[in-house]
Amino acid sequence: MKNAAKLCRLPEICYYHVFAQQGHIMTRMVKCIKLGKEAPGMKFAPLPNELGKRIFENVSQEAWDAWTRHQTMLINENRLSLADPRAREYLAQQMENYFFGEGADAVQGYVPK
């Protein structure tokens, strides 16, 4: 357990890992804003800012996984470089729209199977 404290920088993550190893963690449920139903939440906030907190409190792990797939397609199809601050800003806005707005941009050239 001493090593676990050294590896973890965020208290809520350390708390989760220590208790999960001991089998004491129950799944955190959220009313998912994207799916419109109660579903298992994420284990920790995906971003260290206000948007990350809103996502953590209102988005399920299933909806987050769907976003990461969509985000990957946006990055690939639009040939975004994450080293470019404008690309990161665009993705942050798309994430906000995906969960709390009118929806993210459609991926150009993507044909669902």
Secondary structure as UniProt FT lines:
FT   HELIX           2..7
FT   HELIX           11..21
FT   TURN            22..23
FT   STRAND          29..32
FT   TURN            33..36
FT   STRAND          37..41
FT   HELIX           50..58
FT   HELIX           61..77
FT   TURN            78..79
FT   TURN            82..83
FT   HELIX           85..100
FT   TURN            108..109
//
